Amino acid sequence: MTTMARSDPGAPLPSAPDPWAASSLPSRRDGPPYHMTEMIEAEPALAARILGRLADPARGAAARAAAIREAAVNGRPILLTGCGTSEHGALAGAEILGEAMRTAGLPAGTGAGSAPVAVQAFEASLEESLGVRGGLVIGISHEGGTWATNRALERARAAGARVGLVTVSDRSPGAALADIVVTTEELDQSWCHTVGYLSPIVALAAVGDHLTGQATPPGAVQWLLAAGLAASAVDAAERMAAILAGVDRLVVIGSGVDRVAARELVLKVEEGTYLPAAFRELETFLHGHLAGVDAATGLVLVLADETAARERSSRAAAALAAASEVGIRAAGILGATHDRFIDPALTPAGRIVSPAAPALPPRLASILATLVPLQLLTERLARARGVNPDPIRRDDPRYLRAAEAAES
């Protein structure tokens, strides 16, 4: 096994090339640290840099905030869209922007034309109402070249909606379709995207800051993300990975805002470790899906949302108890409150516990609390299964041809 020297986790990452070009297959590494390993370790400092840059009104976040304010005041829809990890960034972004809008006193309830919503990009491109004049469509695309996302932006623009994009570079094809571009500037070096998940989340938190006039403290964000890399978290991830590496499939359950992270963990596990995985809503897991799992199934509970914490913890404990009756090996990625409420005996495969972050808006805090742990678990699970997570299996000619067939 070849061991590579680690890069400096505090150093800025490269941006997209100029002129713009899509990234190529990551360079091969025969053992850790993988590119993914280094990207996870770079995230705390990266998040602080993005927040610092986007605090500048000239960087696009303030213009995006003004467009959101205008759409909200006029009762127009605000839609976020993306594919894959960027779809999950859009889901997280809808939560973050909705929270900021409520703090700013803007309409952000559950009715039409109020709270931001997220829609998968291909489905969004087929929606007749996507281009409502006066509405706002925000694309999330790490490199700015995703076909389905750009198709949705084209349709929205043609129909009269205002179009925005959160991406690495303002030189990308997607950026050419947008009225407002918020750039994150630093490119994920692994195709098993981790930075690609964090970057739009932090960028949209910066947009929310311009809505509320309250700055998200970069130090608090950096501290919370760094907590996911503490020795205790790394040790827990390694123990969990050792137990879960041999299961036939993995089920991930979540509730509240943690449903976003649970979906992202499923994607990371499948593309980065090749282990079949599925997301289930916490309550939905108990309604029929329980019959389809057994002792060869692994389970991960993702739960950090502080809203209705006792109710969520109680129901999660019931789901874990049910899982244990059929021999499922369960693990947890938990916020500190849920860690106190849920008996450790219910997570025999272990748990990673994230601290509370009262200095941050609650939904943003929940999203960031689980972000590094879910990525770290994936990376350690890849190691335990003998898989390099970086190429997302496209170093295998069959899967490369499959990807090319889909793009054609």
Secondary structure, 3 states (H helix, E strand, C coil): CCCCCCCCCCCCCCCCCCCCCCCCCCCCCCCCCCHHHHHHHHHHHHHHHHHHHHCCHHHCHHHHHHHHHHHHHCCCCEEEEECCHHHHHHHHHHHHHHHHHHHCCCCCCCCCCCCCEEEEHHHHHCCHHHHCCCCEEEEECCCCCCHHHHHHHHHHHHCCCEEEEEECCCCCHHHHCCCEEEECCCCCCCCCCCHHHHHHHHHHHHHHHHHHCCCCCHHHHHHHHHHCCCHHHHHHHHHHHHHHCCCCEEEEEECCCHHHHHHHHHHHHHHHHCCCEEEEEHHHHCCCHHHHCCCCEEEEEEECCCCCHHHHHHHHHHHHHHHHHCCCEEEEEEEHHHHHHCCHHHCCCCEEEECCCCCCCHHHHHHHHHHHHHHHHHHHHHHHCCCCCCCCCCCCHHHHHHHHHHHC
